[in-house]
Amino acid sequence: MATYQYRCDRDGVFEVRLPMGTALPSSQCPVCGGEAARIYSAPMLSLTPRELVTAIDRTEKTRDEPAVVSAIPPARGRSRGPTPASNPALQHLPRP
């Protein structure tokens, strides 16, 4: 079921739940019985996780205003050394 919004000139906005794709361009107001026109509103984006909204906003911003890097970022405290071999027999081989 989908929620559709209609606006009555006299009583304001009300919602109607109908199967998806079956909403008519107008509906009867439940209060006064008058004709109410369908209005279009944003989907329920408040149910989207905050992290996803932040990532989408960041992506949209960088499309038009890419971040400019003027220096190499600082090291994160971890040096890049050789990684130990997963097989113990390979640890005794010479390294280049």
N, CA, C and O atoms as CSV, one atom per row, in Angstrom:
chain,resi,resn,atom,element,x,y,z
A,1,MET,N,N,0.839,-1.175,0.000
A,1,MET,CA,C,0.000,0.000,0.000
A,1,MET,C,C,0.893,1.250,0.000
A,1,MET,O,O,1.937,1.300,0.650
A,2,ALA,N,N,0.448,2.224,-0.734
A,2,ALA,CA,C,1.158,3.499,-0.816
A,2,ALA,C,C,0.294,4.584,-0.191
A,2,ALA,O,O,-0.932,4.473,-0.157
A,3,THR,N,N,0.934,5.616,0.296
A,3,THR,CA,C,0.226,6.738,0.894
A,3,THR,C,C,0.231,7.902,-0.091
A,3,THR,O,O,1.289,8.350,-0.531
A,4,TYR,N,N,-0.951,8.380,-0.429
A,4,TYR,CA,C,-1.109,9.507,-1.351
A,4,TYR,C,C,-1.700,10.682,-0.592
A,4,TYR,O,O,-2.519,10.500,0.309
A,5,GLN,N,N,-1.283,11.888,-0.958
A,5,GLN,CA,C,-1.773,13.094,-0.297
A,5,GLN,C,C,-2.691,13.868,-1.243
A,5,GLN,O,O,-2.442,13.978,-2.443
A,6,TYR,N,N,-3.751,14.394,-0.655
A,6,TYR,CA,C,-4.708,15.234,-1.381
A,6,TYR,C,C,-4.925,16.506,-0.581
A,6,TYR,O,O,-4.796,16.506,0.644
A,7,ARG,N,N,-5.258,17.605,-1.282
A,7,ARG,CA,C,-5.488,18.887,-0.614
A,7,ARG,C,C,-6.900,19.371,-0.925
A,7,ARG,O,O,-7.279,19.572,-2.078
A,8,CYS,N,N,-7.667,19.550,0.165
A,8,CYS,CA,C,-9.007,20.112,0.062
A,8,CYS,C,C,-8.879,21.621,0.275
A,8,CYS,O,O,-8.165,22.058,1.177
A,9,ASP,N,N,-9.559,22.416,-0.543
A,9,ASP,CA,C,-9.488,23.880,-0.404
A,9,ASP,C,C,-10.032,24.339,0.943
A,9,ASP,O,O,-9.612,25.371,1.467
A,10,ARG,N,N,-10.943,23.592,1.491
A,10,ARG,CA,C,-11.577,23.994,2.746
A,10,ARG,C,C,-10.897,23.408,3.986
A,10,ARG,O,O,-10.690,24.116,4.971
A,11,ASP,N,N,-10.549,22.115,3.939
A,11,ASP,CA,C,-10.043,21.431,5.135
A,11,ASP,C,C,-8.549,21.127,5.125
A,11,ASP,O,O,-8.024,20.654,6.133
A,12,GLY,N,N,-7.861,21.376,4.049
A,12,GLY,CA,C,-6.412,21.175,4.019
A,12,GLY,C,C,-6.005,19.810,3.488
A,12,GLY,O,O,-6.739,19.175,2.731
A,13,VAL,N,N,-4.823,19.371,3.899
A,13,VAL,CA,C,-4.199,18.157,3.381
A,13,VAL,C,C,-4.666,16.942,4.174
A,13,VAL,O,O,-4.797,16.991,5.397
A,14,PHE,N,N,-4.917,15.844,3.450
A,14,PHE,CA,C,-5.205,14.566,4.094
A,14,PHE,C,C,-4.556,13.463,3.270
A,14,PHE,O,O,-4.216,13.663,2.103
A,15,GLU,N,N,-4.386,12.295,3.889
A,15,GLU,CA,C,-3.721,11.175,3.244
A,15,GLU,C,C,-4.703,10.041,2.987
A,15,GLU,O,O,-5.656,9.830,3.737
A,16,VAL,N,N,-4.439,9.321,1.904
A,16,VAL,CA,C,-5.242,8.155,1.541
A,16,VAL,C,C,-4.284,7.017,1.224
A,16,VAL,O,O,-3.333,7.201,0.465
A,17,ARG,N,N,-4.526,5.836,1.801
A,17,ARG,CA,C,-3.693,4.662,1.516
A,17,ARG,C,C,-4.407,3.796,0.491
A,17,ARG,O,O,-5.526,3.330,0.709
A,18,LEU,N,N,-3.721,3.591,-0.644
A,18,LEU,CA,C,-4.267,2.820,-1.755
A,18,LEU,C,C,-3.178,1.905,-2.307
A,18,LEU,O,O,-1.995,2.138,-2.060
A,19,PRO,N,N,-3.563,0.861,-3.056
A,19,PRO,CA,C,-2.538,0.070,-3.736
A,19,PRO,C,C,-1.733,0.956,-4.689
A,19,PRO,O,O,-2.264,1.895,-5.281
A,20,MET,N,N,-0.463,0.644,-4.823
A,20,MET,CA,C,0.437,1.472,-5.617
A,20,MET,C,C,-0.055,1.576,-7.062
A,20,MET,O,O,-0.397,0.573,-7.689
A,21,GLY,N,N,-0.083,2.801,-7.572
A,21,GLY,CA,C,-0.467,3.058,-8.947
A,21,GLY,C,C,-1.964,3.202,-9.169
A,21,GLY,O,O,-2.399,3.327,-10.314
A,22,THR,N,N,-2.765,3.189,-8.109
A,22,THR,CA,C,-4.218,3.279,-8.289
A,22,THR,C,C,-4.790,4.621,-7.859
A,22,THR,O,O,-6.009,4.794,-7.851
A,23,ALA,N,N,-3.935,5.573,-7.501
A,23,ALA,CA,C,-4.423,6.877,-7.046
A,23,ALA,C,C,-5.002,7.667,-8.218
A,23,ALA,O,O,-4.437,7.687,-9.311
A,24,LEU,N,N,-6.121,8.307,-7.971
A,24,LEU,CA,C,-6.767,9.153,-8.978
A,24,LEU,C,C,-6.291,10.591,-8.826
A,24,LEU,O,O,-5.766,10.950,-7.772
A,25,PRO,N,N,-6.459,11.424,-9.852
A,25,PRO,CA,C,-6.020,12.825,-9.753
A,25,PRO,C,C,-6.799,13.628,-8.717
A,25,PRO,O,O,-6.328,14.675,-8.274
A,26,SER,N,N,-7.984,13.157,-8.321
A,26,SER,CA,C,-8.746,13.852,-7.289
A,26,SER,C,C,-9.452,12.818,-6.426
A,26,SER,O,O,-9.663,11.679,-6.841
A,27,SER,N,N,-9.814,13.236,-5.222
A,27,SER,CA,C,-10.481,12.350,-4.280
A,27,SER,C,C,-11.503,13.161,-3.490
A,27,SER,O,O,-11.514,14.391,-3.530
A,28,GLN,N,N,-12.345,12.449,-2.782
A,28,GLN,CA,C,-13.370,13.113,-1.969
A,28,GLN,C,C,-12.808,13.380,-0.577
A,28,GLN,O,O,-12.232,12.486,0.042
A,29,CYS,N,N,-12.971,14.596,-0.087
A,29,CYS,CA,C,-12.495,14.971,1.241
A,29,CYS,C,C,-13.297,14.198,2.291
A,29,CYS,O,O,-14.525,14.160,2.217
A,30,PRO,N,N,-12.618,13.575,3.274
A,30,PRO,CA,C,-13.345,12.813,4.290
A,30,PRO,C,C,-14.107,13.696,5.281
A,30,PRO,O,O,-14.993,13.204,5.980
A,31,VAL,N,N,-13.781,14.986,5.355
A,31,VAL,CA,C,-14.439,15.883,6.320
A,31,VAL,C,C,-15.677,16.535,5.711
A,31,VAL,O,O,-16.778,16.422,6.248
A,32,CYS,N,N,-15.479,17.228,4.565
A,32,CYS,CA,C,-16.596,17.986,3.986
A,32,CYS,C,C,-17.222,17.305,2.776
A,32,CYS,O,O,-18.298,17.707,2.332
A,33,GLY,N,N,-16.565,16.275,2.234
A,33,GLY,CA,C,-17.091,15.590,1.065
A,33,GLY,C,C,-16.824,16.308,-0.238
A,33,GLY,O,O,-17.305,15.876,-1.285
A,34,GLY,N,N,-16.069,17.395,-0.201
A,34,GLY,CA,C,-15.754,18.153,-1.414
A,34,GLY,C,C,-14.644,17.506,-2.227
A,34,GLY,O,O,-14.022,16.529,-1.807
A,35,GLU,N,N,-14.415,18.074,-3.396
A,35,GLU,CA,C,-13.376,17.587,-4.300
A,35,GLU,C,C,-12.003,18.055,-3.806
A,35,GLU,O,O,-11.829,19.225,-3.464
A,36,ALA,N,N,-11.024,17.130,-3.770
A,36,ALA,CA,C,-9.664,17.456,-3.334
A,36,ALA,C,C,-8.686,16.994,-4.401
A,36,ALA,O,O,-8.793,15.873,-4.898
A,37,ALA,N,N,-7.738,17.843,-4.754
A,37,ALA,CA,C,-6.746,17.532,-5.781
A,37,ALA,C,C,-5.555,16.810,-5.160
A,37,ALA,O,O,-5.166,17.078,-4.024
A,38,ARG,N,N,-4.990,15.893,-5.929
A,38,ARG,CA,C,-3.808,15.172,-5.461
A,38,ARG,C,C,-2.602,16.102,-5.490
A,38,ARG,O,O,-2.427,16.887,-6.423
A,39,ILE,N,N,-1.777,16.002,-4.455
A,39,ILE,CA,C,-0.539,16.774,-4.398
A,39,ILE,C,C,0.626,15.802,-4.337
A,39,ILE,O,O,0.484,14.668,-3.881
A,40,TYR,N,N,1.760,16.253,-4.796
A,40,TYR,CA,C,2.955,15.421,-4.809
A,40,TYR,C,C,3.923,15.949,-3.766
A,40,TYR,O,O,4.176,17.151,-3.685
A,41,SER,N,N,4.457,15.041,-2.974
A,41,SER,CA,C,5.394,15.425,-1.925
A,41,SER,C,C,6.605,14.503,-1.982
A,41,SER,O,O,6.602,13.495,-2.687
A,42,ALA,N,N,7.625,14.859,-1.238
A,42,ALA,CA,C,8.842,14.051,-1.189
A,42,ALA,C,C,8.547,12.720,-0.504
A,42,ALA,O,O,7.706,12.664,0.394
A,43,PRO,N,N,9.224,11.653,-0.913
A,43,PRO,CA,C,9.026,10.378,-0.238
A,43,PRO,C,C,9.529,10.438,1.189
A,43,PRO,O,O,10.163,11.416,1.587
A,44,MET,N,N,9.256,9.415,1.951
A,44,MET,CA,C,9.621,9.396,3.373
A,44,MET,C,C,11.121,9.160,3.528
A,44,MET,O,O,11.557,8.066,3.886
A,45,LEU,N,N,11.893,10.194,3.255
A,45,LEU,CA,C,13.340,10.078,3.324
A,45,LEU,C,C,13.863,10.056,4.752
A,45,LEU,O,O,15.029,9.737,4.979
A,46,SER,N,N,13.023,10.389,5.703
A,46,SER,CA,C,13.476,10.404,7.092
A,46,SER,C,C,13.782,9.003,7.590
A,46,SER,O,O,14.418,8.857,8.634
A,47,LEU,N,N,13.353,7.971,6.883
A,47,LEU,CA,C,13.639,6.601,7.289
A,47,LEU,C,C,15.004,6.126,6.802
A,47,LEU,O,O,15.450,5.038,7.166
A,48,THR,N,N,15.665,6.933,5.983
A,48,THR,CA,C,16.976,6.587,5.462
A,48,THR,C,C,18.023,6.768,6.557
A,48,THR,O,O,17.991,7.767,7.275
A,49,PRO,N,N,18.960,5.811,6.699
A,49,PRO,CA,C,20.009,5.964,7.717
A,49,PRO,C,C,20.822,7.236,7.506
A,49,PRO,O,O,21.104,7.610,6.368
A,50,ARG,N,N,21.196,7.893,8.580
A,50,ARG,CA,C,21.904,9.172,8.543
A,50,ARG,C,C,23.212,9.065,7.776
A,50,ARG,O,O,23.579,9.985,7.046
A,51,GLU,N,N,23.931,7.933,7.937
A,51,GLU,CA,C,25.211,7.752,7.262
A,51,GLU,C,C,25.032,7.735,5.746
A,51,GLU,O,O,25.857,8.281,5.013
A,52,LEU,N,N,23.959,7.113,5.282
A,52,LEU,CA,C,23.692,7.061,3.847
A,52,LEU,C,C,23.347,8.447,3.298
A,52,LEU,O,O,23.806,8.815,2.216
A,53,VAL,N,N,22.551,9.209,4.028
A,53,VAL,CA,C,22.209,10.569,3.601
A,53,VAL,C,C,23.470,11.427,3.524
A,53,VAL,O,O,23.637,12.204,2.584
A,54,THR,N,N,24.353,11.290,4.508
A,54,THR,CA,C,25.609,12.053,4.512
A,54,THR,C,C,26.472,11.682,3.314
A,54,THR,O,O,27.046,12.558,2.667
A,55,ALA,N,N,26.568,10.392,3.016
A,55,ALA,CA,C,27.371,9.950,1.870
A,55,ALA,C,C,26.782,10.455,0.559
A,55,ALA,O,O,27.526,10.874,-0.328
A,56,ILE,N,N,25.485,10.424,0.424
A,56,ILE,CA,C,24.833,10.915,-0.797
A,56,ILE,C,C,25.058,12.411,-0.947
A,56,ILE,O,O,25.364,12.882,-2.043
A,57,ASP,N,N,24.911,13.169,0.140
A,57,ASP,CA,C,25.135,14.617,0.093
A,57,ASP,C,C,26.579,14.935,-0.280
A,57,ASP,O,O,26.829,15.844,-1.072
A,58,ARG,N,N,27.527,14.196,0.285
A,58,ARG,CA,C,28.941,14.424,-0.004
A,58,ARG,C,C,29.226,14.128,-1.482
A,58,ARG,O,O,29.961,14.870,-2.134
A,59,THR,N,N,28.652,13.061,-2.000
A,59,THR,CA,C,28.845,12.697,-3.401
A,59,THR,C,C,28.266,13.763,-4.321
A,59,THR,O,O,28.894,14.138,-5.311
A,60,GLU,N,N,27.071,14.254,-3.998
A,60,GLU,CA,C,26.453,15.305,-4.809
A,60,GLU,C,C,27.300,16.570,-4.801
A,60,GLU,O,O,27.441,17.225,-5.833
A,61,LYS,N,N,27.860,16.919,-3.657
A,61,LYS,CA,C,28.662,18.138,-3.562
A,61,LYS,C,C,29.945,18.022,-4.375
A,61,LYS,O,O,30.330,18.973,-5.054
A,62,THR,N,N,30.617,16.863,-4.316
A,62,THR,CA,C,31.884,16.724,-5.031
A,62,THR,C,C,31.688,16.648,-6.536
A,62,THR,O,O,32.644,16.840,-7.287
A,63,ARG,N,N,30.466,16.371,-6.995
A,63,ARG,CA,C,30.221,16.345,-8.430
A,63,ARG,C,C,30.387,17.749,-9.015
A,63,ARG,O,O,30.933,17.902,-10.108
A,64,ASP,N,N,29.924,18.762,-8.304
A,64,ASP,CA,C,29.991,20.137,-8.789
A,64,ASP,C,C,31.185,20.905,-8.232
A,64,ASP,O,O,31.724,21.783,-8.907
A,65,GLU,N,N,31.598,20.590,-7.026
A,65,GLU,CA,C,32.700,21.288,-6.363
A,65,GLU,C,C,33.698,20.269,-5.819
A,65,GLU,O,O,33.692,19.988,-4.620
A,66,PRO,N,N,34.555,19.711,-6.672
A,66,PRO,CA,C,35.488,18.696,-6.186
A,66,PRO,C,C,36.472,19.281,-5.174
A,66,PRO,O,O,36.892,20.434,-5.281
A,67,ALA,N,N,36.826,18.461,-4.197
A,67,ALA,CA,C,37.795,18.897,-3.187
A,67,ALA,C,C,39.169,19.023,-3.839
A,67,ALA,O,O,39.578,18.149,-4.603
A,68,VAL,N,N,39.882,20.109,-3.539
A,68,VAL,CA,C,41.204,20.351,-4.092
A,68,VAL,C,C,42.231,20.022,-3.028
A,68,VAL,O,O,42.170,20.541,-1.913
A,69,VAL,N,N,43.169,19.166,-3.370
A,69,VAL,CA,C,44.218,18.756,-2.433
A,69,VAL,C,C,45.445,19.600,-2.711
A,69,VAL,O,O,45.922,19.653,-3.845
A,70,SER,N,N,45.963,20.262,-1.680
A,70,SER,CA,C,47.138,21.104,-1.866
A,70,SER,C,C,48.377,20.545,-1.179
A,70,SER,O,O,49.470,21.087,-1.344
A,71,ALA,N,N,48.222,19.467,-0.411
A,71,ALA,CA,C,49.371,18.866,0.270
A,71,ALA,C,C,49.095,17.386,0.494
A,71,ALA,O,O,47.954,16.927,0.434
A,72,ILE,N,N,50.164,16.661,0.750
A,72,ILE,CA,C,50.025,15.237,1.050
A,72,ILE,C,C,49.447,15.104,2.455
A,72,ILE,O,O,49.903,15.794,3.366
A,73,PRO,N,N,48.466,14.245,2.654
A,73,PRO,CA,C,47.900,14.093,3.997
A,73,PRO,C,C,48.942,13.533,4.967
A,73,PRO,O,O,49.836,12.794,4.556
A,74,PRO,N,N,48.831,13.881,6.249
A,74,PRO,CA,C,49.810,13.402,7.228
A,74,PRO,C,C,49.709,11.889,7.408
A,74,PRO,O,O,48.666,11.277,7.178
A,75,ALA,N,N,50.843,11.309,7.830
A,75,ALA,CA,C,50.892,9.861,8.080
A,75,ALA,C,C,49.990,9.517,9.254
A,75,ALA,O,O,49.792,10.330,10.157
A,76,ARG,N,N,49.467,8.351,9.234
A,76,ARG,CA,C,48.534,7.942,10.276
A,76,ARG,C,C,49.208,7.158,11.394
A,76,ARG,O,O,48.522,6.478,12.158
A,77,GLY,N,N,50.523,7.233,11.511
A,77,GLY,CA,C,51.209,6.592,12.618
A,77,GLY,C,C,51.589,5.148,12.347
A,77,GLY,O,O,52.212,4.508,13.194
A,78,ARG,N,N,51.238,4.636,11.218
A,78,ARG,CA,C,51.571,3.253,10.907
A,78,ARG,C,C,52.543,3.248,9.740
A,78,ARG,O,O,52.257,3.808,8.682
A,79,SER,N,N,53.693,2.615,9.936
A,79,SER,CA,C,54.672,2.562,8.863
A,79,SER,C,C,54.354,1.381,7.956
A,79,SER,O,O,53.794,0.374,8.387
A,80,ARG,N,N,54.716,1.528,6.723
A,80,ARG,CA,C,54.481,0.451,5.763
A,80,ARG,C,C,55.730,-0.387,5.657
A,80,ARG,O,O,56.669,-0.037,4.942
A,81,GLY,N,N,55.740,-1.473,6.356
A,81,GLY,CA,C,56.872,-2.389,6.305
A,81,GLY,C,C,56.461,-3.657,5.601
A,81,GLY,O,O,55.311,-3.802,5.185
A,82,PRO,N,N,57.404,-4.583,5.463
A,82,PRO,CA,C,57.052,-5.830,4.804
A,82,PRO,C,C,56.048,-6.613,5.649
A,82,PRO,O,O,56.154,-6.660,6.875
A,83,THR,N,N,55.105,-7.208,4.998
A,83,THR,CA,C,54.120,-8.012,5.707
A,83,THR,C,C,54.658,-9.415,5.884
A,83,THR,O,O,55.305,-9.949,4.983
A,84,PRO,N,N,54.401,-10.017,7.026
A,84,PRO,CA,C,54.907,-11.373,7.239
A,84,PRO,C,C,54.206,-12.364,6.309
A,84,PRO,O,O,53.026,-12.214,5.990
A,85,ALA,N,N,54.938,-13.351,5.893
A,85,ALA,CA,C,54.376,-14.362,5.005
A,85,ALA,C,C,53.365,-15.200,5.769
A,85,ALA,O,O,53.542,-15.486,6.953
A,86,SER,N,N,52.300,-15.591,5.075
A,86,SER,CA,C,51.278,-16.377,5.749
A,86,SER,C,C,51.743,-17.815,5.982
A,86,SER,O,O,51.279,-18.476,6.910
A,87,ASN,N,N,52.645,-18.288,5.154
A,87,ASN,CA,C,53.175,-19.630,5.315
A,87,ASN,C,C,54.484,-19.538,6.099
A,87,ASN,O,O,55.405,-18.858,5.648
A,88,PRO,N,N,54.602,-20.194,7.254
A,88,PRO,CA,C,55.836,-20.089,8.058
A,88,PRO,C,C,57.073,-20.553,7.311
A,88,PRO,O,O,58.165,-20.061,7.595
A,89,ALA,N,N,56.953,-21.470,6.377
A,89,ALA,CA,C,58.123,-21.952,5.644
A,89,ALA,C,C,58.701,-20.859,4.751
A,89,ALA,O,O,59.896,-20.868,4.455
A,90,LEU,N,N,57.860,-19.917,4.321
A,90,LEU,CA,C,58.338,-18.851,3.444
A,90,LEU,C,C,59.036,-17.724,4.198
A,90,LEU,O,O,59.643,-16.860,3.566
A,91,GLN,N,N,58.970,-17.707,5.509
A,91,GLN,CA,C,59.598,-16.634,6.288
A,91,GLN,C,C,61.121,-16.683,6.230
A,91,GLN,O,O,61.776,-15.673,6.487
A,92,HIS,N,N,61.691,-17.827,5.900
A,92,HIS,CA,C,63.154,-17.965,5.882
A,92,HIS,C,C,63.758,-17.650,4.529
A,92,HIS,O,O,64.981,-17.677,4.387
A,93,LEU,N,N,62.944,-17.354,3.532
A,93,LEU,CA,C,63.471,-17.024,2.198
A,93,LEU,C,C,64.008,-15.608,2.203
A,93,LEU,O,O,63.513,-14.763,2.950
A,94,PRO,N,N,65.016,-15.330,1.381
A,94,PRO,CA,C,65.550,-13.951,1.325
A,94,PRO,C,C,64.522,-13.006,0.708
A,94,PRO,O,O,63.749,-13.378,-0.175
A,95,ARG,N,N,64.545,-11.782,1.201
A,95,ARG,CA,C,63.646,-10.735,0.709
A,95,ARG,C,C,64.386,-9.825,-0.251
A,95,ARG,O,O,65.577,-9.581,-0.056
A,96,PRO,N,N,63.733,-9.318,-1.275
A,96,PRO,CA,C,64.418,-8.399,-2.204
A,96,PRO,C,C,64.691,-7.053,-1.566
A,96,PRO,O,O,65.258,-6.169,-2.207
